[in-house]
Amino acid sequence: MPAPRTIALDAMGGDHGPEVVVAGAAISLVRHPSLSFILTGDETRIRTELAKHTTLARKSRIVHTGTVVSMHDKPSQALRRGKGTSMWLALEAVKAGEAHAAVSAGNTGALMAMSKLVLRPMAGIERPAIAALWPTVESECIVLDVGANIGASARQLTDFALMGAAMARALFHVERPTVGLLNVGVEEIKGHEEVKEAHAWLKETQALPLDYRGFVEGNEIGQGKVDVVVVEGFAGNIALKTAEGTARQIGQYLKDAMTRTTMSKLGALLARGGFRTLKHKMDPRRVNGGTFLGLNGIAVKSHGGTDALGFASAVDLGYEMAESDLVGRLGADLASIQATLRLRAAEPGGAGPDGTRGGQPRAAEG
C-alpha cells in the first residue's frame, strides 16, 4: 500500500486560482487515495470550492494568506515581497517537512526564484532546470530544460543530463537511461560551442549512470529515440509550446475533416474508438507539469491556463516524484559522480566541461 503523501498546493496560482486547483486536487485524490493536501491562499475562496468536494475537504488543511504573486511580476519583484504569499507558503511547507512536494500554476520565473531561495540548489548544481514529460510513439521521454534558464553552459548542460537521467530512473525504472543533446543536426561539427563541449565530455566520460547517445534533432523527440533530451531553456520552452500548439492544430484539422460531409461524419462515427485514443495521446493536459530538478525538495510547475484535468496531472507528477524519492536518488547520484570525477580530474590532463577540475571552475590564469 502506498505511503501517505502530502502535497502543498498554491491555490491562488494560475489563471483560475482555487476553482481549478481544488477541482484538480479532487481528481488526483481519486487516483491516489493516500494523498492529503495543504492549500495556501484565500481561505474564503478555497472553502467555497472545497464545499463541492467533501472527500477532498476532509483530507485538506488551509493555510490562509491574502497575498499572492501576480502572473506579471518579475522574479526580482516576487522575491522582494514574496514571503507570506501563497506560493512561498507552499514551498515553505516542503522545506519544513510538512509536505512532500509543492505544486503551483503561478508565475514560472517567480516560482523558480522562490524555489531556489526556499529549497536551495543541491550541492554541485549550478542551476536547477524544469523537466517535462513528453509523449512519444514509444511511451514518454523527459525533456529539460523547458524554461527555467535562458542559455546554458557546457557544465550546466551536463548537469541537466545527470538530473534528467535520475528522474528517468525514478519514473521509468531503467538502470541506465538513454540521453541525447538536442541540436540542429547530428553531425559533430554542428551547434553552439557549449553544446559541442557538453557532447564531447558526455561521450568521453565512462563513469556516468546513463547511456549517452549523442545529438538528437527536434523531429526525433517524439519518436522516443532517447529517454532524456537535454536542451537549454529558451529553445526547450519554444519546442514544448510548439509541440502543444501543433497537437491542438492537428486535432482541429481532424475535427474539421470529420464533420465536413455526411460520409465523413459516418466515418468518424465508425472510427470513434480510434479517435478517442488519438485524442487522449495528443492531449497536452495528460502530461501537464514540469518538475524543478536540482533542488533540495520537489516543486512542480503547472501551466497557468490549464483546467482541472491538467492540474491533476501536475499533482500526480508531484506525487510520483515523492513516491520515487527523486531528491534522494539524485543526491546519491550526484555525490557518487562528483567523487568519481574528482579522482579523474586529479589525473594528468583530467578536466570536466567548461575546463572544470574536480567539479570546480578552473582558476583564471595570471
C-alpha positions as CSV (number, residue, x, y, z in Angstrom):
1,M,0.0,0.0,0.0
2,P,1.4,3.4,-1.0
3,A,2.7,5.5,1.9
4,P,0.7,8.6,2.8
5,R,1.9,11.7,1.0
6,T,1.1,15.4,1.5
7,I,1.1,17.8,-1.4
8,A,1.2,21.6,-0.8
9,L,-0.8,23.5,-3.4
10,D,-0.5,27.2,-4.3
11,A,-4.3,27.6,-4.5
12,M,-4.1,31.2,-5.9
13,G,-1.6,30.4,-8.8
14,G,-2.5,30.3,-12.4
15,D,-5.3,32.0,-14.4
16,H,-8.2,30.5,-12.5
17,G,-7.0,30.1,-8.9
18,P,-8.9,27.9,-6.4
19,E,-11.6,26.9,-8.9
20,V,-9.1,24.8,-10.9
21,V,-6.7,23.9,-8.2
22,V,-9.3,22.4,-5.9
23,A,-11.1,20.6,-8.7
24,G,-7.7,19.2,-9.9
25,A,-6.8,18.0,-6.4
26,A,-10.1,16.2,-6.2
27,I,-9.3,14.3,-9.4
28,S,-5.8,13.4,-8.2
29,L,-7.2,12.2,-4.9
30,V,-9.4,9.7,-6.6
31,R,-6.3,8.3,-8.4
32,H,-4.1,8.4,-5.2
33,P,-6.3,7.9,-2.1
34,S,-3.3,8.1,0.2
35,L,-2.8,11.8,-0.6
36,S,-3.6,14.7,1.7
37,F,-3.2,18.4,0.9
38,I,-2.1,21.8,2.3
39,L,-3.9,24.6,0.4
40,T,-2.3,28.0,0.6
41,G,-4.2,31.2,-0.2
42,D,-7.5,33.0,0.4
43,E,-9.4,30.8,2.9
44,T,-12.9,32.0,1.9
45,R,-12.4,31.2,-1.8
46,I,-10.7,27.9,-1.0
47,R,-13.5,26.8,1.4
48,T,-16.1,27.8,-1.2
49,E,-14.5,25.3,-3.7
50,L,-13.9,22.6,-1.1
51,A,-17.6,22.6,-0.2
52,K,-18.1,21.0,-3.7
53,H,-15.7,18.1,-2.8
54,T,-16.4,16.7,0.6
55,T,-13.8,13.8,0.4
56,L,-11.1,16.3,-0.5
57,A,-12.2,18.7,2.2
58,R,-11.7,16.0,4.9
59,K,-8.1,15.5,3.7
60,S,-7.1,19.1,3.3
61,R,-5.7,21.8,5.5
62,I,-5.9,25.5,4.6
63,V,-3.1,28.0,5.3
64,H,-4.6,31.4,4.8
65,T,-2.9,34.3,3.2
66,G,-4.3,37.3,1.3
67,T,-1.0,37.9,-0.6
68,V,-0.4,36.4,-4.0
69,V,2.3,36.6,-6.7
70,S,1.0,38.2,-9.9
71,M,1.5,36.4,-13.2
72,H,3.1,39.6,-14.4
73,D,5.6,40.1,-11.6
74,K,9.2,39.9,-12.4
75,P,11.2,37.4,-10.4
76,S,13.0,40.2,-8.6
77,Q,9.7,41.8,-7.6
78,A,8.3,38.5,-6.5
79,L,11.3,37.8,-4.2
80,R,11.1,41.3,-2.6
81,R,7.5,40.8,-1.5
82,G,7.3,37.0,-1.8
83,K,7.5,36.0,1.8
84,G,4.0,35.1,3.0
85,T,2.5,34.7,-0.4
86,S,0.5,31.6,-1.3
87,M,3.4,30.4,-3.5
88,W,6.0,31.0,-0.8
89,L,3.9,29.2,1.9
90,A,3.5,26.1,-0.3
91,L,7.3,25.9,-0.7
92,E,7.9,26.5,3.0
93,A,5.7,23.5,3.7
94,V,8.1,21.3,1.7
95,K,11.1,22.9,3.4
96,A,9.6,22.3,6.9
97,G,8.8,18.7,6.1
98,E,5.1,19.2,6.3
99,A,4.6,18.4,2.6
100,H,6.4,16.0,0.2
101,A,6.0,18.3,-2.8
102,A,4.7,21.7,-3.8
103,V,2.6,22.4,-6.9
104,S,1.9,25.8,-8.4
105,A,0.4,27.1,-11.6
106,G,1.7,30.6,-10.9
107,N,4.4,32.8,-12.4
108,T,7.2,30.5,-13.7
109,G,10.1,32.9,-13.0
110,A,8.8,33.8,-9.6
111,L,8.4,30.1,-8.7
112,M,11.9,29.2,-9.8
113,A,13.4,32.2,-7.9
114,M,11.5,31.4,-4.7
115,S,12.2,27.7,-5.0
116,K,15.9,28.3,-5.2
117,L,15.7,30.6,-2.2
118,V,13.5,28.4,-0.1
119,L,14.6,24.9,-1.1
120,R,18.1,25.7,-2.2
121,P,20.0,24.0,-5.0
122,M,21.7,20.7,-4.3
123,A,25.4,20.5,-3.8
124,G,27.2,20.7,-7.1
125,I,24.3,22.0,-9.1
126,E,24.8,25.4,-10.7
127,R,21.3,25.9,-12.0
128,P,18.1,23.9,-11.4
129,A,16.1,23.1,-14.5
130,I,12.5,22.4,-15.4
131,A,11.9,18.9,-16.7
132,A,8.8,18.0,-18.6
133,L,7.3,14.6,-19.6
134,W,6.9,14.4,-23.4
135,P,4.7,11.9,-25.1
136,T,6.4,9.8,-27.8
137,V,5.3,7.0,-30.2
138,E,7.0,4.6,-27.7
139,S,5.8,5.9,-24.4
140,E,7.2,9.1,-22.9
141,C,10.5,10.8,-22.6
142,I,11.9,13.6,-20.3
143,V,12.9,17.0,-21.8
144,L,14.9,19.6,-19.8
145,D,15.3,22.5,-19.5
146,V,11.9,23.8,-20.7
147,G,12.1,27.3,-19.4
148,A,13.9,27.8,-16.1
149,N,17.0,29.2,-17.7
150,I,17.9,31.3,-20.8
151,G,21.0,29.7,-22.2
152,A,23.3,27.2,-20.6
153,S,27.0,26.5,-20.3
154,A,28.5,23.1,-21.1
155,R,28.8,22.4,-17.4
156,Q,25.1,23.2,-16.9
157,L,24.0,21.0,-19.9
158,T,25.9,18.1,-18.3
159,D,24.2,18.8,-15.0
160,F,20.9,18.7,-16.8
161,A,21.8,15.3,-18.3
162,L,22.6,13.9,-14.9
163,M,19.4,15.3,-13.4
164,G,17.2,14.0,-16.3
165,A,18.8,10.6,-16.0
166,A,18.0,10.4,-12.3
167,M,14.4,11.4,-13.0
168,A,14.2,8.7,-15.7
169,R,15.5,6.1,-13.4
170,A,12.8,7.1,-10.8
171,L,9.9,7.3,-13.2
172,F,10.7,4.8,-16.0
173,H,12.6,2.2,-13.8
174,V,15.6,1.9,-16.2
175,E,19.0,1.5,-14.7
176,R,20.9,3.3,-17.5
177,P,18.6,5.8,-19.2
178,T,19.5,6.9,-22.7
179,V,20.3,10.6,-23.1
180,G,20.7,12.9,-26.1
181,L,21.6,16.5,-26.6
182,L,19.2,18.5,-28.7
183,N,21.0,20.1,-31.7
184,V,20.4,21.4,-35.2
185,G,21.9,18.3,-36.6
186,V,23.6,15.0,-35.6
187,E,27.0,15.9,-37.1
188,E,29.6,16.7,-34.5
189,I,30.6,20.0,-36.3
190,K,27.1,21.5,-35.8
191,G,25.8,23.5,-32.9
192,H,26.9,26.1,-30.4
193,E,30.2,25.6,-28.7
194,E,28.6,24.9,-25.4
195,V,26.6,22.1,-26.9
196,K,29.6,20.6,-28.6
197,E,31.7,20.8,-25.4
198,A,29.0,19.1,-23.4
199,H,28.7,16.4,-26.1
200,A,32.4,15.7,-26.1
201,W,32.5,15.4,-22.3
202,L,29.5,13.2,-22.0
203,K,30.8,11.0,-24.8
204,E,34.2,10.5,-23.2
205,T,33.2,10.1,-19.6
206,Q,32.5,6.5,-18.8
207,A,31.6,6.8,-15.1
208,L,28.1,8.3,-15.7
209,P,25.0,6.3,-14.7
210,L,23.5,6.9,-18.2
211,D,23.8,5.8,-21.8
212,Y,24.8,8.8,-23.8
213,R,23.6,8.6,-27.5
214,G,24.9,11.9,-28.9
215,F,22.9,14.6,-30.7
216,V,19.2,14.3,-31.5
217,E,17.2,16.7,-33.7
218,G,13.8,18.2,-32.9
219,N,11.9,15.8,-35.1
220,E,13.3,12.9,-33.1
221,I,12.0,13.9,-29.7
222,G,8.5,12.5,-30.3
223,Q,10.0,9.3,-31.8
224,G,11.2,8.2,-28.4
225,K,14.8,7.9,-29.6
226,V,16.1,8.5,-26.1
227,D,14.7,8.6,-22.6
228,V,16.1,12.1,-21.8
229,V,16.5,15.0,-24.2
230,V,18.8,17.8,-22.9
231,V,18.4,21.4,-24.1
232,E,18.9,25.0,-22.8
233,G,15.7,26.6,-21.5
234,F,15.0,29.1,-24.3
235,A,14.9,26.5,-27.1
236,G,13.3,23.9,-24.8
237,N,10.4,26.2,-23.9
238,I,9.8,27.1,-27.6
239,A,9.9,23.4,-28.5
240,L,7.4,22.5,-25.8
241,K,4.9,25.2,-26.7
242,T,5.3,24.4,-30.4
243,A,4.5,20.8,-29.8
244,E,1.4,21.7,-27.7
245,G,0.2,24.1,-30.4
246,T,0.8,21.5,-33.2
247,A,-1.2,18.9,-31.2
248,R,-4.1,21.3,-31.0
249,Q,-3.8,22.2,-34.6
250,I,-3.9,18.6,-35.8
251,G,-6.9,18.0,-33.5
252,Q,-8.7,20.9,-35.1
253,Y,-7.8,19.6,-38.6
254,L,-9.2,16.2,-37.8
255,K,-12.4,17.6,-36.3
256,D,-13.0,19.8,-39.4
257,A,-12.3,16.9,-41.8
258,M,-14.6,14.5,-39.9
259,T,-17.5,16.9,-39.8
260,R,-17.3,18.3,-43.4
261,T,-19.7,15.9,-45.1
262,T,-22.3,13.3,-44.2
263,M,-19.9,10.5,-45.3
264,S,-17.1,11.9,-43.2
265,K,-19.4,12.1,-40.2
266,L,-20.3,8.4,-40.7
267,G,-16.7,7.5,-41.0
268,A,-15.9,9.4,-37.8
269,L,-18.7,7.6,-36.0
270,L,-17.3,4.2,-37.1
271,A,-13.8,5.2,-36.1
272,R,-14.8,6.9,-32.8
273,G,-12.8,4.5,-30.7
274,G,-9.6,5.2,-32.5
275,F,-10.2,8.9,-32.4
276,R,-10.7,8.7,-28.6
277,T,-7.4,7.0,-28.3
278,L,-5.7,9.6,-30.5
279,K,-7.3,12.5,-28.6
280,H,-6.0,11.0,-25.3
281,K,-2.5,10.6,-26.6
282,M,-2.3,14.1,-28.1
283,D,-3.9,15.8,-25.1
284,P,-1.3,18.2,-23.5
285,R,-3.2,18.1,-20.2
286,R,-2.2,14.4,-19.8
287,V,1.5,15.4,-19.3
288,N,1.0,18.8,-17.8
289,G,3.5,19.8,-15.2
290,G,7.3,20.3,-15.1
291,T,9.5,19.3,-12.2
292,F,12.2,21.6,-10.9
293,L,15.2,19.4,-10.8
294,G,18.3,20.1,-8.7
295,L,16.6,21.4,-5.6
296,N,16.5,20.0,-2.0
297,G,12.8,19.4,-2.4
298,I,10.2,18.8,-5.0
299,A,8.5,21.7,-6.8
300,V,6.2,21.2,-9.8
301,K,5.1,23.9,-12.2
302,S,1.7,23.5,-13.8
303,H,0.7,25.5,-16.9
304,G,-1.1,28.6,-15.8
305,G,-4.0,28.3,-18.1
306,T,-4.8,24.6,-17.6
307,D,-8.1,23.2,-16.4
308,A,-8.8,20.7,-13.6
309,L,-7.7,17.7,-15.6
310,G,-4.4,19.3,-16.5
311,F,-3.7,20.5,-12.9
312,A,-4.5,16.9,-11.7
313,S,-1.7,15.7,-13.9
314,A,0.7,18.2,-12.2
315,V,-0.4,16.9,-8.8
316,D,0.1,13.3,-10.0
317,L,3.6,14.2,-11.1
318,G,4.4,15.7,-7.7
319,Y,3.1,12.5,-6.0
320,E,5.2,10.3,-8.3
321,M,8.3,12.3,-7.7
322,A,7.8,12.0,-3.9
323,E,6.9,8.3,-4.1
324,S,10.0,7.5,-6.1
325,D,12.3,9.5,-3.7
326,L,13.6,11.6,-6.6
327,V,15.6,14.0,-4.4
328,G,17.3,11.2,-2.5
329,R,18.1,9.3,-5.7
330,L,19.5,12.4,-7.4
331,G,21.5,13.4,-4.3
332,A,23.1,9.9,-4.2
333,D,23.8,10.0,-8.0
334,L,25.5,13.4,-7.8
335,A,27.6,12.5,-4.8
336,S,28.9,9.4,-6.5
337,I,29.5,11.1,-9.8
338,Q,31.3,14.0,-8.2
339,A,33.6,11.7,-6.2
340,T,34.5,9.8,-9.4
341,L,35.1,13.0,-11.3
342,R,37.3,14.4,-8.6
343,L,39.5,11.3,-8.9
344,R,39.6,11.7,-12.7
345,A,40.3,15.4,-12.6
346,A,43.3,14.8,-10.3
347,E,44.8,12.7,-13.1
348,P,47.2,14.4,-15.6
349,G,45.1,16.2,-18.1
350,G,41.8,15.4,-16.3
351,A,39.1,18.0,-16.6
352,G,35.4,18.4,-16.9
353,P,33.1,20.5,-19.1
354,D,34.0,24.2,-19.3
355,G,37.5,23.4,-18.1
356,T,36.3,22.3,-14.6
357,R,38.6,20.2,-12.4
358,G,37.2,18.2,-9.5
359,G,33.8,19.7,-10.0
360,Q,35.1,23.3,-9.6
361,P,35.8,26.0,-12.2
362,R,39.3,26.1,-13.4
363,A,41.2,29.0,-11.8
364,A,41.9,32.0,-14.0
365,E,45.4,32.3,-15.3
366,G,47.6,35.2,-14.4
